[in-house]
Amino acid sequence: MEQFAQGEIKILICTNIVESGLDIQNANTIIIQDVQLFGLAQLYQLRGRVGRADKEAHAHLFYPDKSMLTDQALERLAALEQCRELGQGFQLAERDMGIRGFGTIFGEQQTGDVGNIGVDFFFEMLFESLSKVDEHRVISVPYQSVQIDLNINPHLPSDYINYLENPMEIINDAEKAAETDIWSLMQFTENLRRQYGKEPSSMEILLKKLYVRRMAADIGITRIYASGKMVGMETNMSKMVFKLMTDSMSSETHRNSLVFDGNEIKAELLLELPRAQLLNWIFQCIAELHACLPALIKY
């Protein structure tokens, strides 16, 4: 792998293990055999392994005669062909959900066929039903009103600043994307990485602060602060919403560390973390809470 990344080896033959986030900027062509066996998300990740620098990239997808493919396989190929421009990851994810179905949101069984009624009508029905349950409401707050008091202000390295075409404009665009919604911020991050490759740690910290602030606004958290080993999050959510969210968290560590106290969510850490690690812990915790939004009604 090191030889291939450095250009000493020109061709790498491998399984789809390379979909897992490899960033090899020398690679500009990928050939994928039997694409009908892969999921849409897998193909999107595999296609994204090339074109990660300033070299024109090509992705060649091979499959048997179309008469041998299932309807879903044909839909996946059509979606890939249509969503080929930069920043279309979210549109592709929507197509993937439409093809596979959402599943039963409130239960463990993951089956269903939203395609029969359409995504928009499905959400209209879902939100109409959930809006009748008052205690399940999540009241979002304006993005600009969220305070992140963590005393962490990263400085971008000079070589990365010089590498960016217009660093101040890029940072302003990141802030605007975060202020819009989480999907705009995700698209911005995806475009940034496609154009400039993986960001340095200081830029990653800056982006994580934007993600934390955006997700906090969505779930009604107005302030996040830290004091020693304690992390506090001031919020307008009800105790019922807090319980629903924490019960849905996949990380037992995060779930067990959170306590609802009046208008605050508090967490007592085992030790006082360095600021960058603390931000990462908060990012992971907020992301898990934010992932519960589809099961609640957002205002």
ZAFI-401332 format. One record per atom (N, C-alpha, C, CB): x negated, y, z. Coordinates in steps of 0.1 Angstrom, whole numbers. Glycine has a CB too. Layout:
! residues N
X  Y  Z $
...
END
This chain:
! residues 299
-8  -12  0 $
0  0  0 $
-9  13  0 $
9  0  12 $
-19  12  8 $
-28  24  8 $
-35  26  -6 $
-39  22  18 $
-39  16  -12 $
-45  17  -26 $
-34  22  -36 $
-50  3  -31 $
-22  18  -35 $
-11  23  -44 $
-9  37  -41 $
1  14  -42 $
-8  41  -28 $
-5  55  -25 $
-16  64  -30 $
-3  56  -10 $
-28  59  -30 $
-40  67  -34 $
-42  67  -49 $
-52  63  -27 $
-34  59  -56 $
-35  58  -71 $
-45  48  -76 $
-38  71  -76 $
-51  40  -67 $
-61  30  -71 $
-54  19  -78 $
-70  25  -59 $
-42  16  -74 $
-34  5  -80 $
-22  13  -87 $
-28  -5  -70 $
-20  9  -100 $
-10  17  -108 $
4  11  -107 $
-14  17  -122 $
6  -2  -104 $
19  -8  -104 $
20  -16  -91 $
21  -18  -116 $
32  -14  -84 $
35  -21  -72 $
47  -29  -74 $
37  -11  -60 $
46  -42  -72 $
58  -51  -73 $
62  -55  -59 $
54  -64  -82 $
75  -53  -56 $
79  -55  -42 $
94  -57  -41 $
75  -42  -33 $
99  -60  -29 $
113  -61  -27 $
119  -47  -24 $
116  -71  -15 $
131  -46  -20 $
137  -33  -18 $
133  -28  -4 $
153  -35  -18 $
123  -34  2 $
118  -28  15 $
113  -14  13 $
107  -37  21 $
109  -10  1 $
104  3  -1 $
115  14  0 $
98  4  -15 $
128  10  1 $
138  20  3 $
137  27  16 $
152  13  2 $
130  22  26 $
129  27  39 $
120  38  41 $
126  16  49 $
123  49  34 $
116  62  37 $
102  64  32 $
117  64  51 $
97  55  23 $
83  57  19 $
82  70  11 $
78  45  10 $
71  77  13 $
69  90  6 $
55  89  -1 $
69  102  16 $
56  84  -13 $
43  82  -21 $
45  92  -33 $
41  67  -26 $
38  103  -33 $
40  114  -42 $
34  110  -56 $
35  127  -37 $
25  101  -56 $
19  97  -69 $
29  89  -78 $
6  89  -67 $
38  82  -71 $
48  74  -79 $
58  82  -86 $
55  64  -69 $
59  80  -99 $
68  88  -107 $
78  79  -116 $
61  97  -117 $
77  66  -114 $
85  57  -122 $
89  45  -113 $
79  52  -135 $
102  41  -113 $
106  29  -105 $
115  21  -115 $
114  33  -92 $
113  8  -115 $
121  -1  -122 $
128  -11  -113 $
113  -9  -133 $
142  -11  -113 $
149  -19  -104 $
157  -30  -111 $
159  -10  -95 $
155  -42  -108 $
161  -53  -115 $
174  -58  -107 $
151  -65  -116 $
184  -62  -115 $
197  -67  -109 $
203  -57  -99 $
194  -80  -101 $
205  -45  -104 $
210  -34  -96 $
224  -37  -90 $
211  -21  -103 $
232  -47  -97 $
245  -50  -93 $
245  -57  -79 $
252  -59  -103 $
234  -62  -74 $
233  -68  -61 $
231  -59  -50 $
221  -78  -62 $
228  -46  -53 $
225  -36  -43 $
237  -27  -40 $
213  -27  -47 $
238  -22  -28 $
248  -12  -24 $
244  1  -30 $
250  -12  -9 $
254  10  -30 $
251  24  -35 $
241  31  -27 $
265  31  -36 $
242  30  -14 $
232  37  -5 $
218  32  -8 $
236  36  9 $
217  19  -9 $
204  13  -12 $
198  18  -25 $
205  -2  -13 $
206  19  -36 $
202  23  -49 $
198  38  -48 $
212  21  -60 $
206  46  -41 $
203  60  -39 $
189  62  -32 $
214  67  -31 $
186  54  -22 $
174  55  -15 $
162  50  -24 $
174  46  -2 $
164  39  -31 $
154  34  -40 $
151  44  -51 $
158  21  -47 $
161  50  -57 $
159  60  -67 $
151  72  -62 $
172  65  -73 $
153  75  -49 $
146  86  -43 $
132  84  -39 $
154  90  -31 $
127  72  -42 $
113  69  -39 $
103  76  -49 $
110  54  -39 $
109  80  -61 $
101  87  -71 $
106  101  -72 $
101  79  -84 $
97  109  -78 $
101  124  -80 $
99  132  -67 $
115  125  -85 $
90  128  -59 $
88  134  -46 $
77  145  -46 $
85  124  -35 $
72  148  -58 $
62  158  -60 $
66  166  -72 $
48  152  -61 $
56  172  -79 $
58  180  -90 $
58  173  -103 $
48  192  -91 $
57  159  -103 $
57  151  -115 $
71  147  -119 $
48  139  -113 $
74  148  -132 $
87  143  -137 $
88  128  -134 $
88  146  -152 $
100  124  -129 $
102  110  -125 $
112  104  -133 $
105  110  -110 $
112  90  -134 $
121  82  -141 $
125  70  -132 $
116  78  -155 $
138  67  -132 $
143  55  -125 $
151  47  -136 $
153  59  -113 $
146  34  -138 $
152  25  -148 $
159  14  -140 $
141  19  -158 $
172  13  -142 $
181  4  -135 $
185  -7  -145 $
193  11  -128 $
182  -20  -142 $
186  -31  -151 $
196  -39  -145 $
173  -39  -155 $
206  -44  -154 $
217  -53  -149 $
221  -61  -161 $
229  -44  -144 $
228  -73  -158 $
232  -82  -169 $
243  -75  -177 $
238  -95  -163 $
249  -82  -186 $
260  -77  -194 $
271  -72  -186 $
265  -89  -204 $
277  -60  -189 $
287  -54  -181 $
299  -63  -179 $
291  -41  -187 $
302  -72  -188 $
313  -81  -186 $
312  -90  -174 $
315  -89  -199 $
299  -92  -170 $
296  -101  -158 $
297  -93  -145 $
283  -107  -160 $
298  -80  -145 $
298  -72  -133 $
312  -71  -127 $
292  -59  -135 $
313  -70  -114 $
325  -67  -107 $
330  -53  -109 $
324  -71  -92 $
342  -50  -106 $
347  -36  -107 $
339  -27  -98 $
362  -36  -104 $
336  -32  -86 $
329  -23  -76 $
315  -20  -81 $
329  -30  -62 $
308  -30  -87 $
295  -29  -92 $
295  -18  -103 $
289  -42  -97 $
305  -19  -112 $
306  -9  -123 $
309  5  -117 $
318  -13  -132 $
317  6  -107 $
319  19  -100 $
306  25  -94 $
330  18  -89 $
298  16  -88 $
286  21  -82 $
276  26  -93 $
279  9  -74 $
275  19  -104 $
267  24  -115 $
272  37  -120 $
266  13  -126 $
285  38  -122 $
290  51  -127 $
288  62  -117 $
305  49  -129 $
289  60  -104 $
286  70  -94 $
271  75  -95 $
289  65  -80 $
262  65  -96 $
248  69  -97 $
245  77  -110 $
239  56  -97 $
252  73  -121 $
249  81  -133 $
255  95  -132 $
256  73  -145 $
266  97  -125 $
272  110  -124 $
265  119  -114 $
286  109  -121 $
260  113  -103 $
254  121  -92 $
238  120  -94 $
258  116  -78 $
233  127  -104 $
219  126  -106 $
211  138  -104 $
217  121  -121 $
219  149  -100 $
212  162  -98 $
208  163  -84 $
221  174  -102 $
199  173  -81 $
194  176  -67 $
206  180  -59 $
183  187  -67 $
206  176  -46 $
216  180  -37 $
229  173  -38 $
218  194  -38 $
230  162  -45 $
243  155  -47 $
244  143  -38 $
245  151  -61 $
236  142  -27 $
237  131  -18 $
250  130  -11 $
226  132  -8 $
256  141  -7 $
269  141  0 $
280  136  -10 $
272  155  5 $
280  141  -22 $
290  137  -32 $
289  122  -34 $
288  144  -45 $
276  117  -35 $
275  102  -37 $
280  94  -25 $
260  99  -39 $
278  100  -12 $
283  93  0 $
298  93  -1 $
278  100  12 $
304  104  -5 $
319  104  -7 $
324  93  -16 $
324  117  -11 $
317  92  -28 $
320  81  -37 $
319  67  -31 $
312  83  -50 $
308  66  -23 $
306  53  -17 $
317  49  -8 $
292  53  -9 $
322  59  0 $
333  57  10 $
345  53  2 $
335  69  19 $
347  60  -9 $
359  58  -17 $
359  44  -23 $
360  68  -28 $
347  39  -27 $
346  26  -33 $
348  15  -23 $
333  24  -40 $
341  16  -11 $
341  5  -1 $
353  6  9 $
328  6  6 $
359  18  10 $
369  20  21 $
362  24  34 $
377  7  22 $
370  31  42 $
365  36  55 $
365  26  66 $
373  48  59 $
374  17  65 $
376  8  77 $
386  13  87 $
362  5  83 $
388  6  97 $
397  11  108 $
389  19  118 $
404  -1  115 $
391  32  118 $
383  41  125 $
383  39  140 $
387  56  123 $
395  35  145 $
396  33  160 $
393  20  165 $
410  37  164 $
390  10  156 $
387  -4  161 $
374  -9  156 $
398  -13  157 $
370  -21  160 $
358  -27  155 $
359  -32  141 $
354  -38  165 $
371  -36  137 $
373  -42  123 $
370  -31  113 $
387  -47  122 $
360  -34  104 $
356  -24  94 $
361  -29  80 $
341  -22  94 $
374  -28  78 $
380  -31  65 $
390  -20  61 $
387  -45  65 $
394  -20  49 $
404  -10  45 $
402  -6  31 $
403  2  54 $
411  1  25 $
410  6  11 $
416  19  10 $
417  -4  2 $
408  30  13 $
412  43  12 $
415  47  -2 $
402  53  19 $
408  40  -11 $
409  43  -26 $
424  42  -31 $
401  33  -34 $
432  35  -24 $
446  33  -28 $
454  46  -27 $
453  22  -20 $
451  54  -16 $
458  67  -14 $
450  79  -16 $
464  67  0 $
437  77  -17 $
428  89  -19 $
423  94  -6 $
436  100  -27 $
410  99  -6 $
404  104  6 $
411  116  12 $
389  107  3 $
415  126  4 $
421  138  9 $
434  135  16 $
424  148  -3 $
443  126  10 $
456  123  16 $
453  115  29 $
464  115  6 $
443  106  29 $
440  98  41 $
437  107  52 $
428  88  38 $
428  117  50 $
424  126  61 $
436  135  65 $
413  135  57 $
445  139  56 $
457  147  59 $
465  139  69 $
464  150  46 $
468  126  66 $
476  117  74 $
469  115  88 $
478  104  68 $
456  113  88 $
449  111  100 $
449  123  109 $
434  107  97 $
446  135  104 $
446  147  112 $
460  151  117 $
440  158  104 $
470  148  109 $
484  151  113 $
487  143  125 $
494  149  101 $
483  130  125 $
487  121  136 $
479  125  149 $
484  106  133 $
466  128  147 $
457  131  158 $
460  144  164 $
443  130  154 $
465  154  156 $
468  167  162 $
480  167  172 $
472  176  150 $
487  156  172 $
498  154  181 $
493  150  195 $
509  144  176 $
481  146  196 $
475  141  208 $
466  153  214 $
467  128  207 $
472  160  223 $
465  173  228 $
452  170  234 $
474  180  237 $
451  160  242 $
439  157  249 $
427  153  241 $
441  147  260 $
430  150  228 $
419  145  219 $
413  157  211 $
425  135  210 $
417  169  214 $
413  180  206 $
398  184  209 $
421  192  208 $
391  187  198 $
377  193  199 $
378  207  194 $
367  184  192 $
375  217  202 $
376  231  198 $
362  235  195 $
382  239  209 $
359  236  182 $
346  241  178 $
344  256  181 $
344  239  163 $
331  260  182 $
328  274  185 $
320  279  173 $
320  275  198 $
319  292  171 $
311  298  160 $
296  295  162 $
313  314  160 $
290  292  151 $
276  288  151 $
267  298  158 $
271  286  136 $
270  311  155 $
261  322  160 $
263  323  175 $
264  335  153 $
273  318  181 $
276  319  195 $
268  309  204 $
290  319  198 $
262  299  197 $
255  288  204 $
241  292  208 $
255  275  196 $
238  291  221 $
224  295  225 $
216  282  228 $
225  303  238 $
204  282  223 $
195  271  225 $
183  276  233 $
189  264  212 $
183  274  246 $
173  280  256 $
163  269  260 $
180  286  268 $
154  266  250 $
145  255  253 $
130  260  252 $
146  244  243 $
128  273  250 $
115  278  249 $
105  271  240 $
109  279  263 $
110  268  228 $
102  261  218 $
103  269  205 $
106  246  216 $
92  275  200 $
92  283  188 $
80  279  180 $
91  298  191 $
82  269  171 $
71  264  163 $
66  274  153 $
75  251  156 $
53  273  150 $
46  281  140 $
42  272  128 $
34  289  145 $
46  276  116 $
43  268  104 $
28  269  101 $
52  272  92 $
21  258  98 $
7  259  94 $
5  267  81 $
1  245  92 $
-6  274  80 $
-8  283  69 $
-8  276  56 $
-21  291  71 $
-13  264  55 $
-14  256  43 $
0  253  38 $
-23  244  44 $
9  250  47 $
23  247  43 $
30  259  38 $
31  240  55 $
27  271  45 $
33  284  41 $
29  287  27 $
29  295  51 $
16  285  24 $
11  288  11 $
16  278  0 $
-5  287  11 $
20  266  5 $
25  256  -4 $
39  259  -9 $
25  242  2 $
47  265  1 $
61  269  -3 $
61  281  -12 $
69  272  10 $
70  281  -21 $
71  292  -31 $
75  305  -24 $
81  289  -42 $
84  305  -16 $
89  317  -9 $
93  313  6 $
100  324  -16 $
84  312  15 $
87  306  28 $
98  314  36 $
75  306  37 $
98  327  35 $
109  334  43 $
122  332  37 $
105  349  43 $
123  331  24 $
136  328  17 $
141  314  20 $
135  330  2 $
132  305  21 $
135  291  24 $
140  290  38 $
123  282  22 $
134  297  48 $
139  296  62 $
152  303  63 $
128  303  71 $
154  314  56 $
167  321  56 $
178  312  50 $
166  334  48 $
174  305  39 $
184  296  33 $
188  284  43 $
178  290  20 $
178  280  51 $
181  269  61 $
190  274  71 $
167  265  67 $
188  286  76 $
197  292  86 $
212  294  80 $
192  306  90 $
212  298  67 $
226  300  61 $
233  287  59 $
224  307  47 $
225  276  56 $
231  263  54 $
236  258  67 $
221  253  48 $
228  260  78 $
233  256  91 $
245  263  96 $
221  258  102 $
246  276  92 $
258  284  96 $
270  279  89 $
255  299  94 $
268  274  77 $
280  269  69 $
286  257  74 $
276  267  54 $
279  246  74 $
284  233  80 $
272  223  80 $
296  228  73 $
275  212  86 $
264  201  87 $
260  196  74 $
269  190  97 $
270  195  65 $
267  189  52 $
258  198  43 $
280  186  44 $
260  211  44 $
252  221  37 $
237  220  43 $
257  235  39 $
236  218  56 $
223  217  62 $
216  204  57 $
224  217  77 $
224  193  56 $
218  180  52 $
214  181  37 $
228  169  53 $
222  188  29 $
218  190  15 $
206  199  14 $
229  196  7 $
205  209  22 $
193  218  22 $
180  209  25 $
194  229  32 $
181  201  36 $
170  193  40 $
166  183  29 $
173  185  52 $
176  177  22 $
173  168  12 $
166  175  0 $
186  161  7 $
171  187  -4 $
164  194  -15 $
150  199  -11 $
173  206  -18 $
148  203  1 $
135  207  6 $
125  196  4 $
135  212  20 $
129  184  9 $
120  172  8 $
118  167  -6 $
126  161  17 $
128  168  -14 $
126  165  -28 $
116  174  -35 $
139  165  -36 $
116  187  -32 $
108  196  -38 $
94  197  -33 $
114  210  -38 $
93  196  -19 $
80  198  -13 $
74  186  -5 $
81  210  -4 $
82  175  -5 $
77  163  2 $
81  165  17 $
62  161  1 $
76  155  25 $
79  155  40 $
73  167  46 $
74  142  46 $
81  174  54 $
77  186  61 $
67  183  73 $
89  194  66 $
59  192  76 $
50  191  88 $
58  191  101 $
39  201  89 $
52  187  112 $
60  186  125 $
66  199  129 $
50  181  136 $
59  210  127 $
65  223  131 $
77  226  123 $
54  234  129 $
78  223  110 $
90  226  102 $
101  216  106 $
86  224  87 $
97  204  110 $
107  194  115 $
113  199  128 $
100  180  117 $
105  205  137 $
111  211  149 $
121  222  146 $
100  216  158 $
117  231  136 $
126  242  132 $
139  236  127 $
119  251  122 $
138  226  119 $
151  220  113 $
159  214  124 $
147  210  102 $
152  207  133 $
160  200  144 $
167  210  153 $
150  192  153 $
161  222  155 $
168  232  163 $
181  237  155 $
159  244  165 $
180  238  142 $
192  242  134 $
202  231  135 $
188  244  120 $
198  218  134 $
207  207  134 $
214  207  148 $
200  193  132 $
207  208  159 $
212  208  172 $
223  219  174 $
201  209  183 $
219  231  169 $
228  242  170 $
241  240  162 $
221  255  166 $
239  235  150 $
251  233  142 $
260  222  148 $
247  228  128 $
254  211  152 $
263  200  158 $
269  204  171 $
254  188  160 $
261  212  179 $
267  217  191 $
279  226  189 $
256  225  199 $
278  235  179 $
290  243  175 $
302  235  172 $
286  253  164 $
300  224  164 $
311  216  159 $
318  209  171 $
305  205  150 $
311  205  181 $
317  198  192 $
320  206  204 $
308  186  196 $
319  220  203 $
323  229  214 $
313  231  224 $
335  224  220 $
300  229  221 $
290  232  231 $
284  246  228 $
278  222  231 $
284  255  238 $
281  269  236 $
267  272  241 $
290  278  244 $
261  264  249 $
247  267  254 $
240  254  258 $
247  277  266 $
227  253  254 $
219  241  258 $
206  247  265 $
216  232  245 $
204  242  276 $
192  246  284 $
185  235  291 $
196  258  293 $
173  237  296 $
166  227  303 $
159  233  315 $
156  220  294 $
159  226  326 $
153  231  339 $
146  219  345 $
163  238  348 $
133  218  344 $
126  206  349 $
131  193  342 $
129  204  364 $
136  184  349 $
140  171  343 $
155  171  340 $
138  159  353 $
162  183  342 $
176  184  340 $
179  191  327 $
183  191  351 $
188  185  319 $
193  192  306 $
208  195  308 $
191  182  294 $
211  207  306 $
225  212  307 $
231  216  294 $
226  223  317 $
244  213  292 $
251  218  280 $
264  223  284 $
253  206  270 $
266  236  283 $
279  243  286 $
288  240  275 $
277  258  288 $
301  237  278 $
310  232  268 $
325  236  271 $
309  217  266 $
333  236  261 $
347  238  263 $
355  226  262 $
353  249  253 $
349  214  260 $
356  202  258 $
362  197  271 $
347  191  252 $
373  189  270 $
380  183  281 $
372  171  286 $
394  180  278 $
376  166  298 $
370  154  303 $
374  142  295 $
373  152  318 $
386  142  290 $
391  131  281 $
383  130  269 $
406  133  278 $
380  141  262 $
372  141  250 $
358  137  253 $
372  155  244 $
352  141  264 $
339  137  268 $
338  122  270 $
334  144  281 $
348  116  277 $
349  102  279 $
350  94  266 $
360  98  288 $
359  99  257 $
360  92  244 $
347  93  236 $
371  99  235 $
340  104  236 $
327  105  229 $
317  96  235 $
323  119  229 $
315  96  248 $
304  88  254 $
307  73  253 $
303  92  269 $
320  70  254 $
323  55  252 $
320  50  238 $
338  53  255 $
319  60  228 $
316  56  215 $
301  56  212 $
323  64  205 $
293  61  221 $
279  63  218 $
272  49  218 $
272  71  229 $
263  47  208 $
256  34  206 $
245  33  215 $
252  32  192 $
239  44  219 $
227  43  228 $
231  43  243 $
218  55  226 $
229  32  249 $
232  30  264 $
224  40  272 $
230  16  268 $
212  43  268 $
204  52  275 $
210  66  276 $
189  53  269 $
214  71  264 $
220  84  264 $
234  84  271 $
222  89  249 $
242  74  269 $
255  73  275 $
254  73  290 $
262  60  270 $
245  66  295 $
244  65  310 $
238  77  317 $
236  53  314 $
231  85  309 $
224  97  314 $
233  109  315 $
212  100  306 $
244  109  308 $
253  121  307 $
264  120  318 $
259  121  293 $
266  132  324 $
276  134  334 $
284  146  331 $
270  134  348 $
298  145  332 $
306  157  330 $
309  164  343 $
320  153  323 $
305  177  344 $
306  184  356 $
312  198  354 $
292  186  363 $
325  199  356 $
332  211  353 $
332  215  338 $
326  223  361 $
326  226  335 $
325  230  321 $
311  227  315 $
328  245  320 $
304  217  321 $
290  214  317 $
289  199  315 $
280  219  326 $
280  195  305 $
275  181  304 $
261  182  309 $
277  176  289 $
258  173  319 $
244  173  324 $
238  160  322 $
245  177  339 $
224  160  321 $
217  148  320 $
204  149  329 $
213  145  305 $
202  139  337 $
189  139  345 $
180  129  339 $
193  135  360 $
169  134  334 $
159  126  327 $
149  120  338 $
150  134  317 $
143  109  334 $
134  102  344 $
121  111  347 $
129  89  338 $
117  119  337 $
106  127  339 $
107  140  330 $
92  120  335 $
99  150  333 $
100  162  325 $
92  160  312 $
94  174  333 $
99  162  301 $
93  159  288 $
87  171  282 $
104  153  278 $
76  170  274 $
71  181  266 $
82  186  257 $
59  177  257 $
81  199  254 $
92  206  247 $
96  199  234 $
89  220  244 $
87  195  226 $
90  188  213 $
97  175  215 $
77  186  205 $
93  167  225 $
100  155  228 $
114  157  234 $
91  146  238 $
115  168  242 $
128  171  248 $
138  175  237 $
126  183  258 $
133  183  227 $
142  187  216 $
146  174  209 $
134  196  207 $
137  165  207 $
140  152  200 $
151  144  208 $
128  144  197 $
150  144  221 $
160  137  229 $
173  143  228 $
155  137  244 $
173  157  229 $
186  164  228 $
192  162  214 $
184  179  230 $
184  162  203 $
188  160  190 $
195  147  188 $
176  161  180 $
189  136  193 $
195  123  192 $
208  122  200 $
185  112  197 $
208  128  212 $
220  128  220 $
232  135  214 $
217  133  234 $
229  147  209 $
239  155  203 $
244  149  190 $
234  170  199 $
235  142  183 $
239  135  170 $
249  124  173 $
227  130  163 $
247  117  184 $
256  106  188 $
269  111  192 $
250  98  199 $
270  122  199 $
282  128  203 $
290  134  190 $
280  140  213 $
282  140  181 $
288  145  169 $
293  134  160 $
277  153  161 $
287  123  160 $
292  111  152 $
306  107  156 $
282  100  153 $
311  111  168 $
324  107  172 $
335  116  167 $
325  107  187 $
332  126  160 $
342  136  155 $
353  130  146 $
335  147  147 $
350  120  137 $
361  114  129 $
372  108  138 $
356  104  120 $
370  105  150 $
380  99  159 $
388  109  167 $
374  89  168 $
384  122  164 $
391  133  172 $
396  143  162 $
381  139  182 $
404  152  166 $
409  163  158 $
401  176  161 $
424  166  159 $
395  182  151 $
387  193  153 $
394  206  149 $
374  192  144 $
393  217  157 $
399  230  155 $
388  240  153 $
409  234  166 $
END
